Amino acid sequence: MDKANFTNAVLQFLRRNNPEKPFDSIPTDENLFNIGMLESFSIPSLAMYLEKISQKKLPMENITIEAFYSIDSMFELLQVSYN
């Protein structure tokens, strides 16, 4: 999955899970926790969503809170996990 499609997929997840916070776009390097788009309890469902869209299982040792800070860090998570 290329970065543009990945970004769109993550933005779709964020929109669906934050209907009270409408947005057009989020910079891919923006800390999603700092802007209130993610909370730590969101990580399991987001990890499962990333596995679904990538059609691959994320190694547990790679699932850290830091890996979910931004869209860029999540994209890197997938790259590191599967390359």
N, C-alpha and C positions, 0 to 999 in steps of 0.2 A: 504494500500500500504506500503510495507516495505521500509526501508531507501535506499537500493541499487537501487531499481526500481525508487524511487522518485528522487534520485540523477541523474540517467541516463535521466529521463524525463526533469529535469531542465537543464541539460547540453545540451540536444537536443534543448530546447527552446533558450538557449544562443547562440548556434551555428547558428541556423536559423536567429536570430536577430542581429548577429555580424559576418557576413561572412568575413569582412575585418580583423578580429582578430582570425585567426585559433589557436586552442589549442587542446591538447589531453585530459587534465584533469585539474580540478581546485580543490584545497583542499576545503573540505566542510565547513571549518571555515573561508575561505578567504572573506574579505569584497569586494563584487562585485562592489560596487560603486567606491572604491579606485583603483581598477584595470581596471576601464573603461568598464566593461561588462554590467553594468546597469546604467541608469540615471533615475531621478525621474519620467519623463514622461513615462517610461517603466512599472511602477508599475500597472496601470490598466490592460494592456494586460497580464502581468504576473499573476496577481490575477485571471483573467478570465481563463487563462491556468491552474492554480492550481485547480480551481473549476472544470474544465473539466476533468483533470486527476484523481481527487479524487472523482468526481461525487457528490460533496457536495457544498453547498453555504457557502462562508466565511462570518462570521458576520462582518458588516462594522466597528464596534468598534475595531476589531482585525487587521484591515488593516492599519498598520502604516509603515513609512519608515524603522524603525528599524527591523520590521518583515521580511524585504527583504534584509537585509545586506548580508546574506550568505545563502548557501544551508541549513546549520544546522538550522538557524533561521526560514527559510521557513518551514522546516520539523516540527519544534517545533510549528509554527503557526497552522499547520494542526492538530497536536496532541492536542493542547490547545483548538482549536475550536470544536473538535468533541469528546473529552473524558469527 
